[in-house]
Amino acid sequence: MKIRNLVFATDFSRASETAGQVAREGALEMGARLHIVHVVPAGSDPAGAAVALTEIARRLGRGLVFETALLAGRAAHEIVSYARDKRVDMIVIGTHGRTGLSRRILGSVAEAVVRLSPCLVLTVPFGYAPEGSTTTSDLPLPAVERCIVCAGNTDDLICAACRDRIRGEALERKLETERAGRRGAPA
């Protein structure tokens, strides 16, 4: 099996940091080109994400042939489309390990990528520690996290503004469906 092009898909989370290291090591060992990609939601400001992507590329790209891509749209769809367009041999993506309600509400980008991918997908679980390194729980946590939607500063997975917008959009869709149902109901 020859891996010539390897994609590392990041959402700038702690789960992605470990996946990035795995992707870097894999690209070094296989002599592959490393593609570092991030997807911002359509219509959002990509400025913060561009800065974060540049920083990650600076750290991971040392000694490698690499390229970055800042994409817009639905994360899984954009990652898979990019992999098809670039004829990628493997995608490396971190998993958050969410279950239950949060997984149902937010979905699983990694799961969708695995389902839709035209190539191999390596999922790196949150908490994985490569041989010879400290465990994730031993690493100091950054004081500020990034919102997975807008990449803004937050202490949560999703900042309050994005959470409110998501809830508002869901409520609006529900109301539109109900209104449409009432209009189409026999009198």
BATIMI-788619 format. One record per residue (C-alpha): residue number from 1; residue in one letter; x, y, z. Coordinates in steps of 0.02 Angstrom, whole numbers, m for minus. Example, Ala and Ser with C-alpha at 12.3 -4.5 7.8 and 13.67 -1.06 7.14 Angstrom:
// residues 2
<atom><num>1</num><residuo>A</residuo><X>615</X><Y>m225</Y><Z>390</Z></atom>
<atom><num>2</num><residuo>S</residuo><X>684</X><Y>m53</Y><Z>357</Z></atom>
***
This chain:
// residues 187
<atom><num>1</num><residuo>M</residuo><X>0</X><Y>0</Y><Z>0</Z></atom>
<atom><num>2</num><residuo>K</residuo><X>73</X><Y>167</Y><Z>m52</Z></atom>
<atom><num>3</num><residuo>I</residuo><X>12</X><Y>326</Y><Z>32</Z></atom>
<atom><num>4</num><residuo>R</residuo><X>65</X><Y>476</Y><Z>m72</Z></atom>
<atom><num>5</num><residuo>N</residuo><X>m62</X><Y>604</Y><Z>m11</Z></atom>
<atom><num>6</num><residuo>L</residuo><X>m125</X><Y>611</Y><Z>166</Z></atom>
<atom><num>7</num><residuo>V</residuo><X>m258</X><Y>730</Y><Z>231</Z></atom>
<atom><num>8</num><residuo>F</residuo><X>m263</X><Y>790</Y><Z>410</Z></atom>
<atom><num>9</num><residuo>A</residuo><X>m434</X><Y>867</Y><Z>444</Z></atom>
<atom><num>10</num><residuo>T</residuo><X>m434</X><Y>981</Y><Z>596</Z></atom>
<atom><num>11</num><residuo>D</residuo><X>m565</X><Y>1073</Y><Z>696</Z></atom>
<atom><num>12</num><residuo>F</residuo><X>m430</X><Y>1153</Y><Z>807</Z></atom>
<atom><num>13</num><residuo>S</residuo><X>m485</X><Y>1052</Y><Z>959</Z></atom>
<atom><num>14</num><residuo>R</residuo><X>m377</X><Y>953</Y><Z>1079</Z></atom>
<atom><num>15</num><residuo>A</residuo><X>m441</X><Y>794</Y><Z>994</Z></atom>
<atom><num>16</num><residuo>S</residuo><X>m370</X><Y>859</Y><Z>830</Z></atom>
<atom><num>17</num><residuo>E</residuo><X>m199</X><Y>897</Y><Z>905</Z></atom>
<atom><num>18</num><residuo>T</residuo><X>m161</X><Y>713</Y><Z>933</Z></atom>
<atom><num>19</num><residuo>A</residuo><X>m230</X><Y>667</Y><Z>761</Z></atom>
<atom><num>20</num><residuo>G</residuo><X>m114</X><Y>800</Y><Z>687</Z></atom>
<atom><num>21</num><residuo>Q</residuo><X>37</X><Y>720</Y><Z>768</Z></atom>
<atom><num>22</num><residuo>V</residuo><X>m16</X><Y>549</Y><Z>702</Z></atom>
<atom><num>23</num><residuo>A</residuo><X>m41</X><Y>623</Y><Z>527</Z></atom>
<atom><num>24</num><residuo>R</residuo><X>130</X><Y>708</Y><Z>534</Z></atom>
<atom><num>25</num><residuo>E</residuo><X>218</X><Y>548</Y><Z>588</Z></atom>
<atom><num>26</num><residuo>G</residuo><X>128</X><Y>449</Y><Z>454</Z></atom>
<atom><num>27</num><residuo>A</residuo><X>173</X><Y>574</Y><Z>318</Z></atom>
<atom><num>28</num><residuo>L</residuo><X>356</X><Y>572</Y><Z>373</Z></atom>
<atom><num>29</num><residuo>E</residuo><X>365</X><Y>382</Y><Z>377</Z></atom>
<atom><num>30</num><residuo>M</residuo><X>277</X><Y>360</Y><Z>209</Z></atom>
<atom><num>31</num><residuo>G</residuo><X>356</X><Y>508</Y><Z>121</Z></atom>
<atom><num>32</num><residuo>A</residuo><X>181</X><Y>575</Y><Z>86</Z></atom>
<atom><num>33</num><residuo>R</residuo><X>121</X><Y>751</Y><Z>51</Z></atom>
<atom><num>34</num><residuo>L</residuo><X>23</X><Y>814</Y><Z>202</Z></atom>
<atom><num>35</num><residuo>H</residuo><X>m137</X><Y>910</Y><Z>165</Z></atom>
<atom><num>36</num><residuo>I</residuo><X>m196</X><Y>1007</Y><Z>318</Z></atom>
<atom><num>37</num><residuo>V</residuo><X>m379</X><Y>1057</Y><Z>300</Z></atom>
<atom><num>38</num><residuo>H</residuo><X>m508</X><Y>1148</Y><Z>403</Z></atom>
<atom><num>39</num><residuo>V</residuo><X>m690</X><Y>1180</Y><Z>360</Z></atom>
<atom><num>40</num><residuo>V</residuo><X>m783</X><Y>1336</Y><Z>417</Z></atom>
<atom><num>41</num><residuo>P</residuo><X>m972</X><Y>1341</Y><Z>409</Z></atom>
<atom><num>42</num><residuo>A</residuo><X>m1038</X><Y>1426</Y><Z>253</Z></atom>
<atom><num>43</num><residuo>G</residuo><X>m1068</X><Y>1610</Y><Z>282</Z></atom>
<atom><num>44</num><residuo>S</residuo><X>m952</X><Y>1625</Y><Z>433</Z></atom>
<atom><num>45</num><residuo>D</residuo><X>m797</X><Y>1734</Y><Z>442</Z></atom>
<atom><num>46</num><residuo>P</residuo><X>m644</X><Y>1626</Y><Z>402</Z></atom>
<atom><num>47</num><residuo>A</residuo><X>m515</X><Y>1752</Y><Z>467</Z></atom>
<atom><num>48</num><residuo>G</residuo><X>m485</X><Y>1670</Y><Z>636</Z></atom>
<atom><num>49</num><residuo>A</residuo><X>m481</X><Y>1498</Y><Z>558</Z></atom>
<atom><num>50</num><residuo>A</residuo><X>m352</X><Y>1554</Y><Z>430</Z></atom>
<atom><num>51</num><residuo>V</residuo><X>m235</X><Y>1613</Y><Z>567</Z></atom>
<atom><num>52</num><residuo>A</residuo><X>m258</X><Y>1450</Y><Z>666</Z></atom>
<atom><num>53</num><residuo>L</residuo><X>m231</X><Y>1345</Y><Z>509</Z></atom>
<atom><num>54</num><residuo>T</residuo><X>m70</X><Y>1437</Y><Z>469</Z></atom>
<atom><num>55</num><residuo>E</residuo><X>m6</X><Y>1406</Y><Z>646</Z></atom>
<atom><num>56</num><residuo>I</residuo><X>m45</X><Y>1220</Y><Z>638</Z></atom>
<atom><num>57</num><residuo>A</residuo><X>39</X><Y>1207</Y><Z>467</Z></atom>
<atom><num>58</num><residuo>R</residuo><X>194</X><Y>1293</Y><Z>537</Z></atom>
<atom><num>59</num><residuo>R</residuo><X>205</X><Y>1163</Y><Z>677</Z></atom>
<atom><num>60</num><residuo>L</residuo><X>159</X><Y>1007</Y><Z>581</Z></atom>
<atom><num>61</num><residuo>G</residuo><X>236</X><Y>1046</Y><Z>412</Z></atom>
<atom><num>62</num><residuo>R</residuo><X>418</X><Y>1056</Y><Z>466</Z></atom>
<atom><num>63</num><residuo>G</residuo><X>519</X><Y>939</Y><Z>356</Z></atom>
<atom><num>64</num><residuo>L</residuo><X>369</X><Y>889</Y><Z>251</Z></atom>
<atom><num>65</num><residuo>V</residuo><X>295</X><Y>933</Y><Z>84</Z></atom>
<atom><num>66</num><residuo>F</residuo><X>127</X><Y>1003</Y><Z>135</Z></atom>
<atom><num>67</num><residuo>E</residuo><X>m17</X><Y>1114</Y><Z>83</Z></atom>
<atom><num>68</num><residuo>T</residuo><X>m161</X><Y>1191</Y><Z>176</Z></atom>
<atom><num>69</num><residuo>A</residuo><X>m341</X><Y>1215</Y><Z>126</Z></atom>
<atom><num>70</num><residuo>L</residuo><X>m473</X><Y>1321</Y><Z>212</Z></atom>
<atom><num>71</num><residuo>L</residuo><X>m641</X><Y>1257</Y><Z>150</Z></atom>
<atom><num>72</num><residuo>A</residuo><X>m819</X><Y>1319</Y><Z>180</Z></atom>
<atom><num>73</num><residuo>G</residuo><X>m977</X><Y>1216</Y><Z>198</Z></atom>
<atom><num>74</num><residuo>R</residuo><X>m1027</X><Y>1056</Y><Z>286</Z></atom>
<atom><num>75</num><residuo>A</residuo><X>m870</X><Y>982</Y><Z>363</Z></atom>
<atom><num>76</num><residuo>A</residuo><X>m885</X><Y>799</Y><Z>314</Z></atom>
<atom><num>77</num><residuo>H</residuo><X>m944</X><Y>838</Y><Z>137</Z></atom>
<atom><num>78</num><residuo>E</residuo><X>m803</X><Y>962</Y><Z>108</Z></atom>
<atom><num>79</num><residuo>I</residuo><X>m668</X><Y>847</Y><Z>178</Z></atom>
<atom><num>80</num><residuo>V</residuo><X>m726</X><Y>702</Y><Z>69</Z></atom>
<atom><num>81</num><residuo>S</residuo><X>m740</X><Y>814</Y><Z>m86</Z></atom>
<atom><num>82</num><residuo>Y</residuo><X>m565</X><Y>880</Y><Z>m56</Z></atom>
<atom><num>83</num><residuo>A</residuo><X>m499</X><Y>702</Y><Z>m38</Z></atom>
<atom><num>84</num><residuo>R</residuo><X>m580</X><Y>653</Y><Z>m204</Z></atom>
<atom><num>85</num><residuo>D</residuo><X>m517</X><Y>808</Y><Z>m295</Z></atom>
<atom><num>86</num><residuo>K</residuo><X>m338</X><Y>786</Y><Z>m233</Z></atom>
<atom><num>87</num><residuo>R</residuo><X>m337</X><Y>596</Y><Z>m255</Z></atom>
<atom><num>88</num><residuo>V</residuo><X>m296</X><Y>573</Y><Z>m72</Z></atom>
<atom><num>89</num><residuo>D</residuo><X>m245</X><Y>400</Y><Z>m11</Z></atom>
<atom><num>90</num><residuo>M</residuo><X>m287</X><Y>423</Y><Z>173</Z></atom>
<atom><num>91</num><residuo>I</residuo><X>m380</X><Y>543</Y><Z>288</Z></atom>
<atom><num>92</num><residuo>V</residuo><X>m329</X><Y>563</Y><Z>470</Z></atom>
<atom><num>93</num><residuo>I</residuo><X>m461</X><Y>638</Y><Z>584</Z></atom>
<atom><num>94</num><residuo>G</residuo><X>m482</X><Y>650</Y><Z>772</Z></atom>
<atom><num>95</num><residuo>T</residuo><X>m636</X><Y>597</Y><Z>865</Z></atom>
<atom><num>96</num><residuo>H</residuo><X>m710</X><Y>690</Y><Z>1013</Z></atom>
<atom><num>97</num><residuo>G</residuo><X>m788</X><Y>537</Y><Z>1092</Z></atom>
<atom><num>98</num><residuo>R</residuo><X>m956</X><Y>622</Y><Z>1114</Z></atom>
<atom><num>99</num><residuo>T</residuo><X>m1103</X><Y>509</Y><Z>1146</Z></atom>
<atom><num>100</num><residuo>G</residuo><X>m1288</X><Y>526</Y><Z>1180</Z></atom>
<atom><num>101</num><residuo>L</residuo><X>m1376</X><Y>692</Y><Z>1157</Z></atom>
<atom><num>102</num><residuo>S</residuo><X>m1223</X><Y>797</Y><Z>1111</Z></atom>
<atom><num>103</num><residuo>R</residuo><X>m1180</X><Y>674</Y><Z>971</Z></atom>
<atom><num>104</num><residuo>R</residuo><X>m1358</X><Y>676</Y><Z>907</Z></atom>
<atom><num>105</num><residuo>I</residuo><X>m1367</X><Y>866</Y><Z>908</Z></atom>
<atom><num>106</num><residuo>L</residuo><X>m1194</X><Y>900</Y><Z>837</Z></atom>
<atom><num>107</num><residuo>G</residuo><X>m1173</X><Y>742</Y><Z>733</Z></atom>
<atom><num>108</num><residuo>S</residuo><X>m1008</X><Y>657</Y><Z>705</Z></atom>
<atom><num>109</num><residuo>V</residuo><X>m899</X><Y>728</Y><Z>568</Z></atom>
<atom><num>110</num><residuo>A</residuo><X>m778</X><Y>582</Y><Z>586</Z></atom>
<atom><num>111</num><residuo>E</residuo><X>m918</X><Y>455</Y><Z>567</Z></atom>
<atom><num>112</num><residuo>A</residuo><X>m984</X><Y>540</Y><Z>410</Z></atom>
<atom><num>113</num><residuo>V</residuo><X>m809</X><Y>550</Y><Z>335</Z></atom>
<atom><num>114</num><residuo>V</residuo><X>m784</X><Y>363</Y><Z>366</Z></atom>
<atom><num>115</num><residuo>R</residuo><X>m952</X><Y>326</Y><Z>283</Z></atom>
<atom><num>116</num><residuo>L</residuo><X>m926</X><Y>438</Y><Z>130</Z></atom>
<atom><num>117</num><residuo>S</residuo><X>m738</X><Y>430</Y><Z>101</Z></atom>
<atom><num>118</num><residuo>P</residuo><X>m665</X><Y>365</Y><Z>m62</Z></atom>
<atom><num>119</num><residuo>C</residuo><X>m505</X><Y>317</Y><Z>30</Z></atom>
<atom><num>120</num><residuo>L</residuo><X>m440</X><Y>247</Y><Z>194</Z></atom>
<atom><num>121</num><residuo>V</residuo><X>m486</X><Y>344</Y><Z>351</Z></atom>
<atom><num>122</num><residuo>L</residuo><X>m387</X><Y>335</Y><Z>512</Z></atom>
<atom><num>123</num><residuo>T</residuo><X>m486</X><Y>398</Y><Z>661</Z></atom>
<atom><num>124</num><residuo>V</residuo><X>m383</X><Y>447</Y><Z>812</Z></atom>
<atom><num>125</num><residuo>P</residuo><X>m482</X><Y>437</Y><Z>974</Z></atom>
<atom><num>126</num><residuo>F</residuo><X>m477</X><Y>579</Y><Z>1099</Z></atom>
<atom><num>127</num><residuo>G</residuo><X>m354</X><Y>529</Y><Z>1234</Z></atom>
<atom><num>128</num><residuo>Y</residuo><X>m241</X><Y>425</Y><Z>1121</Z></atom>
<atom><num>129</num><residuo>A</residuo><X>m58</X><Y>445</Y><Z>1167</Z></atom>
<atom><num>130</num><residuo>P</residuo><X>72</X><Y>390</Y><Z>1039</Z></atom>
<atom><num>131</num><residuo>E</residuo><X>205</X><Y>271</Y><Z>1104</Z></atom>
<atom><num>132</num><residuo>G</residuo><X>336</X><Y>361</Y><Z>1206</Z></atom>
<atom><num>133</num><residuo>S</residuo><X>231</X><Y>517</Y><Z>1236</Z></atom>
<atom><num>134</num><residuo>T</residuo><X>134</X><Y>576</Y><Z>1386</Z></atom>
<atom><num>135</num><residuo>T</residuo><X>m51</X><Y>538</Y><Z>1393</Z></atom>
<atom><num>136</num><residuo>T</residuo><X>m171</X><Y>673</Y><Z>1343</Z></atom>
<atom><num>137</num><residuo>S</residuo><X>m228</X><Y>690</Y><Z>1523</Z></atom>
<atom><num>138</num><residuo>D</residuo><X>m48</X><Y>733</Y><Z>1573</Z></atom>
<atom><num>139</num><residuo>L</residuo><X>m36</X><Y>876</Y><Z>1450</Z></atom>
<atom><num>140</num><residuo>P</residuo><X>m74</X><Y>1052</Y><Z>1512</Z></atom>
<atom><num>141</num><residuo>L</residuo><X>m241</X><Y>1114</Y><Z>1449</Z></atom>
<atom><num>142</num><residuo>P</residuo><X>m244</X><Y>1279</Y><Z>1358</Z></atom>
<atom><num>143</num><residuo>A</residuo><X>m329</X><Y>1420</Y><Z>1451</Z></atom>
<atom><num>144</num><residuo>V</residuo><X>m442</X><Y>1458</Y><Z>1304</Z></atom>
<atom><num>145</num><residuo>E</residuo><X>m523</X><Y>1337</Y><Z>1182</Z></atom>
<atom><num>146</num><residuo>R</residuo><X>m590</X><Y>1375</Y><Z>1009</Z></atom>
<atom><num>147</num><residuo>C</residuo><X>m772</X><Y>1359</Y><Z>959</Z></atom>
<atom><num>148</num><residuo>I</residuo><X>m787</X><Y>1219</Y><Z>831</Z></atom>
<atom><num>149</num><residuo>V</residuo><X>m911</X><Y>1323</Y><Z>731</Z></atom>
<atom><num>150</num><residuo>C</residuo><X>m830</X><Y>1496</Y><Z>720</Z></atom>
<atom><num>151</num><residuo>A</residuo><X>m656</X><Y>1462</Y><Z>795</Z></atom>
<atom><num>152</num><residuo>G</residuo><X>m685</X><Y>1604</Y><Z>919</Z></atom>
<atom><num>153</num><residuo>N</residuo><X>m624</X><Y>1596</Y><Z>1098</Z></atom>
<atom><num>154</num><residuo>T</residuo><X>m734</X><Y>1496</Y><Z>1218</Z></atom>
<atom><num>155</num><residuo>D</residuo><X>m725</X><Y>1383</Y><Z>1369</Z></atom>
<atom><num>156</num><residuo>D</residuo><X>m847</X><Y>1262</Y><Z>1286</Z></atom>
<atom><num>157</num><residuo>L</residuo><X>m851</X><Y>1158</Y><Z>1128</Z></atom>
<atom><num>158</num><residuo>I</residuo><X>m969</X><Y>1286</Y><Z>1050</Z></atom>
<atom><num>159</num><residuo>C</residuo><X>m973</X><Y>1469</Y><Z>1102</Z></atom>
<atom><num>160</num><residuo>A</residuo><X>m1134</X><Y>1544</Y><Z>1170</Z></atom>
<atom><num>161</num><residuo>A</residuo><X>m1168</X><Y>1646</Y><Z>1012</Z></atom>
<atom><num>162</num><residuo>C</residuo><X>m1153</X><Y>1496</Y><Z>896</Z></atom>
<atom><num>163</num><residuo>R</residuo><X>m1254</X><Y>1386</Y><Z>1015</Z></atom>
<atom><num>164</num><residuo>D</residuo><X>m1394</X><Y>1517</Y><Z>1015</Z></atom>
<atom><num>165</num><residuo>R</residuo><X>m1387</X><Y>1530</Y><Z>825</Z></atom>
<atom><num>166</num><residuo>I</residuo><X>m1396</X><Y>1340</Y><Z>805</Z></atom>
<atom><num>167</num><residuo>R</residuo><X>m1542</X><Y>1327</Y><Z>925</Z></atom>
<atom><num>168</num><residuo>G</residuo><X>m1630</X><Y>1472</Y><Z>838</Z></atom>
<atom><num>169</num><residuo>E</residuo><X>m1607</X><Y>1393</Y><Z>667</Z></atom>
<atom><num>170</num><residuo>A</residuo><X>m1673</X><Y>1226</Y><Z>730</Z></atom>
<atom><num>171</num><residuo>L</residuo><X>m1823</X><Y>1311</Y><Z>810</Z></atom>
<atom><num>172</num><residuo>E</residuo><X>m1858</X><Y>1409</Y><Z>651</Z></atom>
<atom><num>173</num><residuo>R</residuo><X>m1853</X><Y>1249</Y><Z>545</Z></atom>
<atom><num>174</num><residuo>K</residuo><X>m1972</X><Y>1165</Y><Z>668</Z></atom>
<atom><num>175</num><residuo>L</residuo><X>m2093</X><Y>1311</Y><Z>660</Z></atom>
<atom><num>176</num><residuo>E</residuo><X>m2086</X><Y>1316</Y><Z>469</Z></atom>
<atom><num>177</num><residuo>T</residuo><X>m2124</X><Y>1129</Y><Z>463</Z></atom>
<atom><num>178</num><residuo>E</residuo><X>m2271</X><Y>1151</Y><Z>581</Z></atom>
<atom><num>179</num><residuo>R</residuo><X>m2338</X><Y>1299</Y><Z>480</Z></atom>
<atom><num>180</num><residuo>A</residuo><X>m2322</X><Y>1200</Y><Z>318</Z></atom>
<atom><num>181</num><residuo>G</residuo><X>m2415</X><Y>1055</Y><Z>399</Z></atom>
<atom><num>182</num><residuo>R</residuo><X>m2558</X><Y>1169</Y><Z>452</Z></atom>
<atom><num>183</num><residuo>R</residuo><X>m2574</X><Y>1245</Y><Z>279</Z></atom>
<atom><num>184</num><residuo>G</residuo><X>m2581</X><Y>1075</Y><Z>196</Z></atom>
<atom><num>185</num><residuo>A</residuo><X>m2704</X><Y>1001</Y><Z>324</Z></atom>
<atom><num>186</num><residuo>P</residuo><X>m2884</X><Y>976</Y><Z>267</Z></atom>
<atom><num>187</num><residuo>A</residuo><X>m3008</X><Y>1095</Y><Z>346</Z></atom>
***
